[in-house]
Amino acid sequence: MLLISRLIAALAVAQVAIASLQIVPGATWTASGTNQHIQAHGGGIIEIDSTYYWIGENKLNGSAFQSINCYSSKNLVEWTYVGELLSLQSSGDLGPNRVVERPKVLYNEATGKYVMWMHIDDSSYAEAKTGVATSSSVCGKYSYLGSFRPLGQQSRDMGLFKDDDGSAYLLSEDRPNGLRINRLTNDYTNVTSTTHLFPDHIEAPAMYKNNGVYFLFGSQLTGWATNDNKYTTSTSLSGTWSSWADFAPSGTNTFNSQTTFILGVGDTVM
C-alpha cells in the first residue's frame, strides 16, 4: 500500500511537471540566471547538439541598441541566460542610440564559424543597412565585421535561410523595390546576387522548407500597426511563387503579432 501511494505521488509530481512545460501567450516569460523577462526580441533559434539557442535583441531599457543576447534551452520552454554576443560600444554601429534589430545566426560548416546577420540603422531609419558578425561558438562573443547595403540596395527587416545543400540566403526588405531573396557568399559574410525580387512590399520575412516546397512568410507595411500577415510558396527559390495569402484568419491581424522566424521541431513548426 505504501509503494502504491508513493507511485501515485510520483505520478502526480510528473504530471504537474509536464503540465508546467507549456508556452503561455501573453504571459511574462522569465529566464534562469537573470530572473528577468527574456530579452531576445526579433530573434531566431538555432539547434546545436540537442540544445536550442535563442538569439535576439535586448530591449530591457528601451528600443535603442543595448546588446544581442543568447539563451539556451533543452525543451523550448525553460530558458537560461548565457550572455551577450554583441555589447554596447562607445560609438559606431553598436554605439548609443543605434538600431540593431532582428539578429539571425547560421552555422557555416566550411569555415566552422557561426555567422550573424542583423538590421543596422540610425534612429531615423535612414541608413537601411545589414551588419555581419562571426564567432567560433554559437553563444560566445562575436566579432563585428561591419555594415553595408547588400548589393547597394536598402535592407530593413531581414531574415536568413539555409537550404538543404548548404547554400544560404538573406531575406531582405528593400523599401523602394520590394522583398529580395539574396544568395550569400560561401562563407555567409556577404551577398553575391539576387535570386528573386518580389515587387510586393512585404517585411519581416521568414522561410521554411518542407518536402521540397519553400514557404515564405511576411508582414505587410503598416508602420507599428499589425496586419494580416501573408505567405507564398514555391518549389524553387527563383520562382514561380504563388500569390500571397493569409496564414491566419482574415481580420485577426495575425493575432496582433508579426513574423520574425520559423523553427522546425520534428514534424511541426513554430
Backbone bond lengths (Angstrom), bond angles and torsions (degrees), N, CA, C in turn:
res aa  C-N    CA-C-N  psi(-1)  N-CA   C-N-CA  omega(-1)  CA-C   N-CA-C  phi
1 M - - - 1.457 - - 1.520 111.27 -
2 L 1.334 116.19 -40.54 1.454 121.18 178.19 1.522 110.54 -62.97
3 L 1.347 116.77 -41.39 1.463 122.43 -179.92 1.528 110.12 -62.43
4 I 1.343 116.20 -43.12 1.465 120.18 179.99 1.529 109.96 -63.65
5 S 1.339 116.65 -41.62 1.461 120.64 179.26 1.520 111.09 -61.66
6 R 1.336 115.51 -41.14 1.466 119.55 179.37 1.526 110.89 -65.97
7 L 1.331 116.81 -40.06 1.458 120.94 179.11 1.528 110.90 -64.19
8 I 1.352 115.41 -41.99 1.462 119.14 178.96 1.525 110.09 -63.82
9 A 1.333 117.14 -42.49 1.461 121.49 179.23 1.523 110.99 -63.13
10 A 1.337 116.03 -43.06 1.463 120.04 179.60 1.518 111.14 -64.17
11 L 1.353 116.05 -39.77 1.459 120.55 178.97 1.525 110.58 -64.60
12 A 1.329 115.59 -40.71 1.464 120.05 179.10 1.517 111.17 -62.13
13 V 1.345 116.91 -42.54 1.464 121.25 177.42 1.524 110.81 -62.32
14 A 1.338 116.39 -43.29 1.468 120.80 179.72 1.520 110.85 -62.43
15 Q 1.354 116.73 -41.37 1.459 120.21 -179.93 1.526 111.16 -64.84
16 V 1.342 117.06 -39.35 1.456 120.66 177.21 1.522 110.41 -63.25
17 A 1.352 115.93 -42.17 1.468 120.17 179.70 1.519 111.15 -62.85
18 I 1.343 115.84 -43.50 1.465 119.68 179.70 1.528 110.17 -64.52
19 A 1.356 115.90 -43.45 1.463 119.90 -179.04 1.519 111.82 -62.94
20 S 1.328 117.34 -29.86 1.456 120.21 -177.79 1.518 112.44 -77.36
21 L 1.331 117.36 -16.94 1.459 121.16 -179.67 1.523 109.86 -85.49
22 Q 1.309 115.49 71.50 1.450 120.36 178.68 1.522 109.59 -143.67
23 I 1.326 114.55 148.16 1.456 120.95 177.56 1.522 107.88 -88.12
24 V 1.308 117.29 124.59 1.464 122.46 -177.42 1.526 108.88 -107.09
25 P 1.337 118.20 105.15 1.467 120.14 -179.31 1.528 111.60 -57.43
26 G 1.329 116.08 133.44 1.444 121.52 177.14 1.521 114.91 86.29
27 A 1.338 116.89 -11.33 1.461 119.70 -179.12 1.527 110.04 -84.14
28 T 1.336 116.64 157.36 1.456 120.95 175.10 1.524 108.78 -70.98
29 W 1.312 116.36 127.26 1.471 122.55 -175.46 1.519 107.60 -111.01
30 T 1.318 116.41 108.83 1.460 120.10 -176.72 1.519 110.85 -101.24
31 A 1.325 115.55 160.47 1.463 122.09 179.25 1.515 109.54 -120.82
32 S 1.322 116.12 142.60 1.461 119.33 173.70 1.527 108.72 -69.73
33 G 1.326 115.14 149.66 1.461 119.86 -176.71 1.506 112.87 96.97
34 T 1.338 116.77 -20.69 1.461 120.87 177.39 1.522 111.79 -130.76
35 N 1.339 116.59 -29.48 1.467 122.32 -172.42 1.521 111.05 55.76
36 Q 1.329 115.44 32.29 1.457 122.03 178.15 1.516 109.46 -123.64
37 H 1.321 115.49 161.13 1.456 122.40 172.30 1.541 108.54 -51.74
38 I 1.336 117.37 133.32 1.470 121.25 179.03 1.526 109.65 -56.73
39 Q 1.315 116.02 126.28 1.466 122.42 179.66 1.529 108.89 -107.79
40 A 1.343 115.38 83.39 1.469 121.22 179.98 1.521 108.82 -146.34
41 H 1.331 115.48 50.17 1.456 121.99 -174.80 1.533 111.49 -68.60
42 G 1.328 115.75 150.62 1.460 121.19 175.99 1.510 113.67 57.94
43 G 1.305 117.39 24.15 1.461 121.46 -168.53 1.515 115.49 -96.89
44 G 1.323 114.04 -165.61 1.442 122.52 177.82 1.515 109.47 -143.84
45 I 1.314 116.15 166.14 1.467 122.30 -179.32 1.519 108.91 -123.85
46 I 1.318 116.02 135.54 1.455 122.22 176.87 1.523 108.31 -126.34
47 E 1.332 116.82 135.67 1.467 121.36 -179.14 1.530 109.78 -101.00
48 I 1.334 116.66 125.93 1.451 122.97 178.48 1.527 108.05 -131.56
49 D 1.346 117.18 118.65 1.472 122.21 177.21 1.524 112.00 50.20
50 S 1.332 116.25 51.28 1.467 124.16 175.21 1.529 113.82 66.83
51 T 1.327 117.15 13.78 1.462 121.26 173.17 1.520 108.61 -117.64
52 Y 1.327 115.61 135.31 1.459 121.11 178.25 1.528 109.40 -95.01
53 Y 1.327 115.63 138.33 1.463 121.61 177.58 1.526 108.54 -121.38
54 W 1.319 115.55 120.84 1.462 123.11 -178.75 1.520 107.25 -102.38
55 I 1.332 116.42 117.70 1.460 123.10 -174.95 1.523 108.81 -119.43
56 G 1.339 116.56 122.12 1.456 118.89 -177.54 1.514 113.29 -162.46
57 E 1.335 115.39 -173.35 1.467 122.82 -173.18 1.529 111.99 -82.14
58 N 1.306 115.75 139.56 1.456 122.88 171.48 1.525 108.79 -87.35
59 K 1.335 117.65 115.75 1.470 122.65 179.07 1.528 110.98 -117.20
60 L 1.315 116.92 23.67 1.462 120.66 -174.62 1.521 112.25 -57.94
61 N 1.339 116.92 -37.86 1.465 121.03 -175.87 1.524 112.36 -118.09
62 G 1.337 116.37 39.15 1.456 119.64 177.53 1.518 112.72 114.52
63 S 1.331 116.36 -173.12 1.461 121.52 -172.33 1.524 114.18 -90.02
64 A 1.332 118.49 -21.51 1.467 120.52 -179.76 1.518 110.36 -68.75
65 F 1.326 116.61 157.63 1.462 121.38 -176.15 1.524 112.29 -58.99
66 Q 1.333 114.87 132.08 1.461 122.45 174.57 1.527 110.90 -123.81
67 S 1.331 115.79 -46.76 1.465 121.11 176.34 1.521 109.20 -174.03
68 I 1.326 115.32 163.00 1.461 122.11 166.96 1.524 105.98 -104.49
69 N 1.329 116.79 120.66 1.457 122.16 -174.57 1.519 112.62 -102.62
70 C 1.333 114.78 159.01 1.462 121.27 176.30 1.528 109.24 -130.92
71 Y 1.338 115.35 134.24 1.461 123.33 176.26 1.533 108.18 -125.84
72 S 1.320 116.82 152.49 1.463 120.50 179.48 1.525 110.23 -124.14
73 S 1.338 115.27 153.43 1.459 121.04 -179.64 1.519 109.89 -157.77
74 K 1.316 115.91 151.25 1.468 121.65 174.04 1.523 111.70 -98.80
75 N 1.362 116.87 -15.79 1.459 119.31 -172.32 1.530 114.16 -133.38
76 L 1.316 118.59 5.18 1.460 124.64 178.11 1.528 113.54 70.99
77 V 1.321 117.46 4.94 1.467 121.05 178.68 1.525 110.66 -117.45
78 E 1.335 117.12 -48.45 1.459 121.98 -179.64 1.530 108.45 -94.65
79 W 1.336 115.93 116.26 1.457 121.31 -174.52 1.521 111.21 -116.16
80 T 1.339 115.17 144.70 1.459 122.37 177.81 1.522 109.32 -119.78
81 Y 1.306 116.68 130.61 1.460 120.89 177.23 1.526 109.38 -69.54
82 V 1.352 116.13 128.23 1.467 120.74 179.60 1.525 110.68 -101.58
83 G 1.332 117.60 -47.02 1.458 118.90 179.50 1.515 112.85 160.94
84 E 1.332 115.08 -178.64 1.458 122.47 177.59 1.526 109.81 -87.64
85 L 1.328 116.07 131.83 1.466 120.79 177.02 1.526 110.68 -90.40
86 L 1.324 116.08 -38.69 1.465 123.26 172.43 1.524 106.60 -129.40
87 S 1.324 116.95 135.82 1.460 121.55 -175.51 1.524 111.18 -118.33
88 L 1.308 115.57 160.72 1.458 121.88 179.02 1.528 110.75 -62.36
89 Q 1.342 115.44 130.78 1.454 122.38 178.70 1.535 109.74 -107.76
90 S 1.304 116.59 171.88 1.464 120.44 -178.49 1.523 112.60 -75.04
91 S 1.346 116.54 -23.28 1.463 120.80 -178.68 1.521 109.51 -159.93
92 G 1.331 116.64 179.51 1.456 121.20 176.98 1.517 112.74 83.89
93 D 1.336 115.95 -166.65 1.461 121.82 -177.70 1.521 112.45 -56.82
94 L 1.317 116.83 -32.57 1.463 121.43 -177.20 1.524 111.45 -101.85
95 G 1.325 116.51 22.46 1.454 121.67 -178.30 1.515 113.27 -90.56
96 P 1.322 117.68 -174.55 1.462 122.25 -179.65 1.526 112.32 -61.46
97 N 1.321 115.38 147.36 1.467 123.46 175.59 1.526 113.43 61.66
98 R 1.324 116.13 25.07 1.461 120.18 177.79 1.537 110.34 -99.65
99 V 1.332 115.11 159.20 1.462 122.25 176.38 1.527 108.54 -103.78
100 V 1.319 116.45 119.57 1.472 122.73 175.31 1.525 105.90 -132.89
101 E 1.330 116.30 106.95 1.462 120.34 -169.05 1.529 112.36 -129.97
102 R 1.340 114.53 159.46 1.458 125.97 170.30 1.533 114.00 51.50
103 P 1.320 118.87 50.57 1.470 119.60 178.84 1.533 111.39 -66.46
104 K 1.326 115.27 136.84 1.463 121.88 176.58 1.529 108.04 -133.98
105 V 1.327 116.70 144.38 1.462 121.35 -175.71 1.529 110.60 -125.63
106 L 1.318 115.76 135.10 1.467 123.29 172.54 1.524 108.72 -122.86
107 Y 1.330 116.35 151.24 1.463 120.61 173.66 1.517 109.03 -99.17
108 N 1.336 116.14 131.57 1.461 122.00 178.62 1.522 108.72 -103.55
109 E 1.323 116.22 109.53 1.469 120.89 -177.38 1.521 112.49 -63.19
110 A 1.312 117.35 -34.36 1.466 120.90 -175.90 1.527 111.97 -68.96
111 T 1.332 116.70 -38.26 1.467 119.88 -177.68 1.525 112.94 -99.40
112 G 1.340 117.05 -14.07 1.455 120.26 -176.65 1.516 112.68 70.56
113 K 1.333 117.22 21.51 1.458 122.28 -177.56 1.530 111.33 -113.30
114 Y 1.313 114.57 146.88 1.458 121.16 167.88 1.518 106.94 -91.78
115 V 1.333 116.14 130.67 1.459 121.39 -174.51 1.523 109.45 -118.04
116 M 1.322 115.66 124.28 1.456 122.40 179.59 1.520 110.54 -107.86
117 W 1.341 115.21 130.99 1.455 121.66 171.28 1.520 108.46 -113.42
118 M 1.330 116.90 150.46 1.458 120.98 -179.36 1.522 109.92 -156.19
119 H 1.316 116.51 160.77 1.455 122.88 174.69 1.528 108.26 -83.81
120 I 1.331 116.29 126.05 1.461 122.65 179.41 1.528 109.13 -115.30
121 D 1.343 116.89 132.67 1.460 119.12 -178.46 1.524 110.88 -158.67
122 D 1.349 114.38 170.29 1.459 118.94 170.49 1.525 107.86 -93.60
123 S 1.319 117.38 178.56 1.457 121.03 -173.85 1.521 113.28 -66.39
124 S 1.336 117.54 -18.59 1.468 121.01 178.78 1.531 111.99 -96.64
125 Y 1.304 117.13 1.70 1.474 123.56 -179.50 1.533 111.68 58.03
126 A 1.321 116.21 40.93 1.464 120.77 -179.29 1.526 112.83 -94.82
127 E 1.337 118.15 -19.07 1.470 120.90 -174.19 1.528 112.12 -82.85
128 A 1.340 117.08 -42.98 1.470 122.28 176.48 1.528 112.16 52.15
129 K 1.337 116.19 62.32 1.461 121.43 -176.98 1.527 110.97 -121.91
130 T 1.327 114.97 169.35 1.458 121.63 170.35 1.523 108.57 -112.01
131 G 1.330 115.84 149.20 1.455 121.80 174.44 1.518 109.34 -118.95
132 V 1.334 116.11 154.05 1.472 121.52 -178.37 1.518 109.32 -133.05
133 A 1.331 115.84 139.69 1.463 122.03 176.37 1.526 108.54 -142.53
134 T 1.328 117.27 154.62 1.464 121.15 -179.00 1.522 110.65 -133.64
135 S 1.341 114.98 157.76 1.458 121.37 178.01 1.516 109.01 -154.11
136 S 1.325 116.23 155.15 1.460 120.94 175.53 1.521 111.26 -87.82
137 S 1.335 117.44 -4.97 1.465 122.93 179.68 1.519 109.21 -133.96
138 V 1.321 116.92 137.90 1.458 120.14 -174.79 1.519 111.88 -60.12
139 C 1.329 117.47 -36.84 1.464 120.65 -178.19 1.521 111.34 -117.58
140 G 1.348 116.29 30.30 1.456 120.90 176.32 1.512 110.37 -99.88
141 K 1.311 116.57 -174.75 1.460 121.01 176.93 1.533 110.35 -69.42
142 Y 1.311 116.04 138.72 1.458 122.00 179.96 1.522 110.22 -104.64
143 S 1.322 115.43 143.41 1.458 121.63 175.13 1.528 108.17 -92.71
144 Y 1.322 116.00 120.81 1.462 120.44 -178.09 1.517 109.90 -81.00
145 L 1.349 116.55 123.91 1.462 121.42 -175.81 1.527 113.35 -91.78
146 G 1.332 117.05 -20.47 1.453 119.73 -179.49 1.514 112.24 127.31
147 S 1.348 116.07 -177.72 1.463 121.76 -176.33 1.523 110.80 -130.39
148 F 1.326 115.59 158.38 1.459 121.46 179.74 1.525 108.74 -167.73
149 R 1.331 115.58 166.01 1.455 120.85 170.42 1.530 108.18 -90.78
150 P 1.323 118.30 117.95 1.468 120.00 -176.29 1.526 111.83 -62.29
151 L 1.333 114.83 125.13 1.461 122.23 -177.13 1.528 111.30 56.41
152 G 1.339 116.45 25.00 1.454 121.56 178.49 1.515 114.31 76.74
153 Q 1.354 117.14 7.73 1.460 121.11 -176.75 1.531 110.63 -106.02
154 Q 1.323 115.73 154.45 1.457 120.39 177.66 1.531 111.13 -60.34
155 S 1.328 115.39 148.44 1.462 120.74 174.86 1.525 108.24 -143.92
156 R 1.323 116.07 120.01 1.462 120.69 179.35 1.535 107.78 -114.40
157 D 1.333 118.19 -116.13 1.466 117.78 177.55 1.522 109.37 -56.32
158 M 1.343 115.99 133.83 1.465 119.15 -175.31 1.522 111.07 -143.53
159 G 1.330 114.07 164.84 1.453 122.52 175.66 1.516 109.59 -146.10
160 L 1.321 116.74 173.67 1.466 122.90 176.69 1.521 109.32 -125.67
161 F 1.317 115.50 152.54 1.462 121.21 174.62 1.517 109.47 -143.42
162 K 1.335 115.73 133.27 1.464 121.96 177.19 1.519 108.78 -114.12
163 D 1.322 116.69 123.66 1.464 121.79 -176.68 1.531 110.94 -85.46
164 D 1.327 114.93 172.24 1.464 120.97 -176.99 1.524 112.64 -61.62
165 D 1.331 117.30 -29.93 1.459 121.08 -177.30 1.533 112.55 -87.08
166 G 1.325 118.02 5.10 1.461 121.21 179.01 1.516 113.92 91.53
167 S 1.326 118.23 -10.60 1.463 120.00 175.89 1.527 108.75 -69.73
168 A 1.324 116.55 148.92 1.464 120.99 -175.25 1.524 110.11 -130.41
169 Y 1.335 115.40 155.04 1.454 121.01 -171.73 1.533 111.19 -139.78
170 L 1.327 115.19 141.89 1.450 123.06 172.16 1.521 108.05 -94.54
171 L 1.314 116.81 124.57 1.455 123.00 174.89 1.521 106.02 -98.10
172 S 1.318 117.39 114.33 1.457 120.48 -164.81 1.521 112.28 -134.20
173 E 1.348 116.17 128.82 1.460 120.48 176.70 1.519 109.67 -86.44
174 D 1.331 115.20 110.13 1.468 123.50 178.98 1.524 107.02 -102.04
175 R 1.329 116.69 99.66 1.467 121.43 -168.88 1.531 114.59 -51.32
176 P 1.336 120.98 -45.55 1.466 118.74 -178.33 1.526 113.74 -70.90
177 N 1.345 117.30 -26.81 1.465 119.57 -168.70 1.519 115.71 -114.74
178 G 1.327 118.29 -28.41 1.459 119.64 -179.32 1.525 112.02 134.17
179 L 1.320 115.62 -156.31 1.459 122.31 -178.04 1.524 109.81 -101.65
180 R 1.342 116.24 126.08 1.458 121.06 -175.81 1.532 112.46 -108.60
181 I 1.317 115.10 142.58 1.458 122.48 164.22 1.522 106.16 -107.17
182 N 1.333 116.95 106.01 1.463 122.25 -177.67 1.524 110.06 -106.82
183 R 1.309 117.13 130.17 1.459 120.59 177.75 1.530 110.35 -76.72
184 L 1.341 115.77 137.81 1.460 121.18 178.64 1.527 110.99 -87.22
185 T 1.325 115.11 158.87 1.461 120.62 173.01 1.531 109.38 -66.27
186 N 1.321 116.76 169.45 1.458 120.49 -176.43 1.524 113.16 -60.67
187 D 1.358 116.68 -29.12 1.466 119.19 179.21 1.528 112.15 -92.61
188 Y 1.328 117.76 3.50 1.465 125.82 176.19 1.531 113.72 68.93
189 T 1.321 119.77 12.48 1.464 119.95 -174.90 1.530 113.56 -101.23
190 N 1.335 117.89 0.85 1.464 121.09 178.53 1.519 108.24 -154.77
191 V 1.319 116.72 -179.89 1.458 120.93 178.63 1.520 109.71 -116.10
192 T 1.338 115.60 151.73 1.464 120.21 -178.31 1.520 112.87 -110.03
193 S 1.339 116.70 -37.07 1.458 119.72 -174.74 1.521 109.62 -166.38
194 T 1.327 115.34 165.06 1.461 121.06 175.09 1.518 108.71 -93.43
195 T 1.323 116.59 118.10 1.459 122.24 178.98 1.521 111.54 -77.52
196 H 1.341 115.68 -37.38 1.466 119.73 177.59 1.529 109.19 -156.50
197 L 1.331 116.16 143.72 1.459 122.80 176.31 1.522 108.67 -123.58
198 F 1.330 116.23 117.23 1.460 121.21 173.08 1.529 108.20 -87.83
199 P 1.307 119.17 126.21 1.466 119.69 177.84 1.529 112.00 -70.96
200 D 1.348 116.34 -16.78 1.463 120.68 -179.94 1.528 110.42 -66.18
201 H 1.325 116.29 145.04 1.462 120.71 179.02 1.525 108.97 -89.74
202 I 1.317 114.72 94.24 1.465 123.87 -177.78 1.527 108.09 -126.46
203 E 1.346 116.44 133.83 1.460 120.86 177.76 1.529 110.03 -119.07
204 A 1.333 116.06 -178.35 1.470 122.72 176.96 1.527 112.17 53.93
205 P 1.337 118.67 50.60 1.463 120.69 -174.43 1.528 112.64 -74.94
206 A 1.331 114.91 145.09 1.464 122.21 175.29 1.517 107.70 -147.70
207 M 1.342 116.17 138.08 1.460 119.92 -174.97 1.527 111.73 -126.38
208 Y 1.334 114.12 147.21 1.456 122.30 177.62 1.527 107.66 -141.69
209 K 1.333 116.46 146.64 1.462 121.05 179.97 1.520 109.92 -122.18
210 N 1.337 116.13 133.90 1.459 121.12 -179.88 1.522 109.61 -143.96
211 N 1.350 115.66 121.52 1.469 121.63 178.09 1.529 112.32 52.31
212 G 1.330 115.36 43.30 1.454 120.26 175.43 1.518 115.20 82.21
213 V 1.332 117.38 1.46 1.465 121.06 -179.88 1.531 109.24 -109.62
214 Y 1.330 115.83 130.13 1.469 121.50 176.99 1.528 108.84 -90.49
215 F 1.325 116.26 130.89 1.460 122.64 175.80 1.524 107.45 -113.68
216 L 1.324 117.24 117.62 1.452 122.24 179.72 1.524 109.17 -112.57
217 F 1.335 115.53 122.83 1.454 122.43 -178.05 1.526 109.53 -109.26
218 G 1.323 116.84 150.83 1.455 119.78 177.76 1.516 111.62 -166.82
219 S 1.336 114.73 172.74 1.457 122.43 -176.77 1.516 109.68 -118.08
220 Q 1.319 116.24 142.93 1.453 120.37 174.33 1.530 109.92 -71.54
221 L 1.327 115.99 163.80 1.462 120.78 -177.08 1.526 110.22 -91.89
222 T 1.337 115.44 104.88 1.464 120.66 177.04 1.525 110.19 -135.01
223 G 1.334 116.46 34.85 1.457 120.16 -179.36 1.514 110.78 66.40
224 W 1.348 115.83 -133.99 1.467 119.99 179.29 1.526 111.31 -89.39
225 A 1.342 117.78 -1.58 1.457 120.96 178.79 1.527 110.24 -83.15
226 T 1.328 116.40 144.63 1.467 120.43 -178.91 1.527 110.62 -77.59
227 N 1.324 116.02 163.22 1.457 121.85 -179.85 1.530 109.42 -150.34
228 D 1.326 116.09 175.79 1.460 120.62 175.37 1.526 108.71 -76.65
229 N 1.320 116.96 100.23 1.462 121.43 179.86 1.527 110.70 -62.87
230 K 1.321 116.25 158.60 1.464 121.80 -170.95 1.531 111.82 -124.22
231 Y 1.328 115.13 166.24 1.464 120.38 171.51 1.516 109.39 -145.65
232 T 1.343 114.64 156.71 1.455 122.29 176.79 1.519 108.27 -141.50
233 T 1.328 117.35 156.75 1.467 121.20 -177.37 1.526 110.91 -131.20
234 S 1.343 113.91 156.44 1.461 120.74 177.25 1.520 108.73 -162.53
235 T 1.313 116.81 156.52 1.463 121.22 173.12 1.517 111.28 -95.00
236 S 1.340 116.97 0.17 1.461 122.59 176.78 1.521 108.66 -142.91
237 L 1.335 116.79 138.40 1.461 120.30 179.73 1.525 112.14 -63.27
238 S 1.322 116.93 -27.05 1.461 120.35 -179.90 1.529 112.27 -85.57
239 G 1.324 117.06 -2.51 1.458 122.40 177.63 1.524 111.61 101.40
240 T 1.297 115.30 172.77 1.459 130.49 16.17 1.542 110.52 -83.34
241 W 1.352 116.63 138.49 1.454 122.97 178.37 1.526 110.22 -99.67
242 S 1.336 116.09 146.74 1.461 121.11 178.77 1.531 109.98 -71.55
243 S 1.329 116.01 166.47 1.460 120.66 175.85 1.529 109.41 -65.47
244 W 1.327 116.32 145.78 1.463 120.65 178.93 1.522 109.86 -65.02
245 A 1.344 116.21 137.48 1.459 121.78 -179.32 1.523 110.01 -139.20
246 D 1.338 116.93 156.34 1.462 120.83 177.27 1.526 110.57 -66.22
247 F 1.342 117.17 145.87 1.464 119.03 172.28 1.527 112.04 -115.40
248 A 1.336 116.79 5.53 1.465 122.89 169.96 1.526 106.61 -132.15
249 P 1.324 117.99 161.04 1.466 119.49 -178.91 1.526 112.02 -51.18
250 S 1.318 116.49 134.53 1.454 121.75 -178.65 1.526 110.65 -57.93
251 G 1.337 116.13 134.79 1.446 121.06 178.53 1.516 114.69 91.74
252 T 1.325 116.72 -7.02 1.474 118.87 179.26 1.518 111.96 -86.20
253 N 1.354 116.43 -5.44 1.472 120.70 -175.26 1.525 110.84 53.05
254 T 1.357 114.09 40.80 1.473 121.60 -179.05 1.531 110.48 49.72
255 F 1.343 114.27 43.93 1.464 121.91 177.61 1.531 111.14 55.76
256 N 1.366 115.25 40.63 1.469 122.23 178.26 1.522 112.24 54.89
257 S 1.313 116.22 40.95 1.463 121.45 178.82 1.522 109.17 -135.52
258 Q 1.333 115.39 -176.74 1.463 121.20 -179.48 1.514 109.17 -149.53
259 T 1.317 116.38 147.01 1.463 120.63 178.34 1.531 110.60 -64.79
260 T 1.325 115.09 151.11 1.467 120.79 168.06 1.510 111.27 -149.07
261 F 1.354 117.92 -30.47 1.456 119.94 -176.10 1.521 109.44 -164.10
262 I 1.340 116.26 149.29 1.460 122.40 176.76 1.517 108.52 -124.46
263 L 1.318 116.66 127.00 1.460 122.58 -179.28 1.520 110.07 -114.62
264 G 1.326 116.75 124.77 1.457 120.34 174.34 1.521 110.13 -81.68
265 V 1.332 116.28 128.53 1.471 122.46 178.01 1.521 107.37 -130.98
266 G 1.337 116.33 103.44 1.457 119.95 -175.39 1.507 110.29 62.29
267 D 1.344 115.60 -125.51 1.455 120.95 -179.60 1.523 112.88 -95.95
268 T 1.316 116.51 10.09 1.463 119.39 -178.51 1.521 109.90 -125.73
269 V 1.320 116.84 177.87 1.464 121.29 179.87 1.515 108.85 -134.18
270 M 1.332 114.78 153.57 1.459 121.78 174.88 1.534 108.46 -121.45
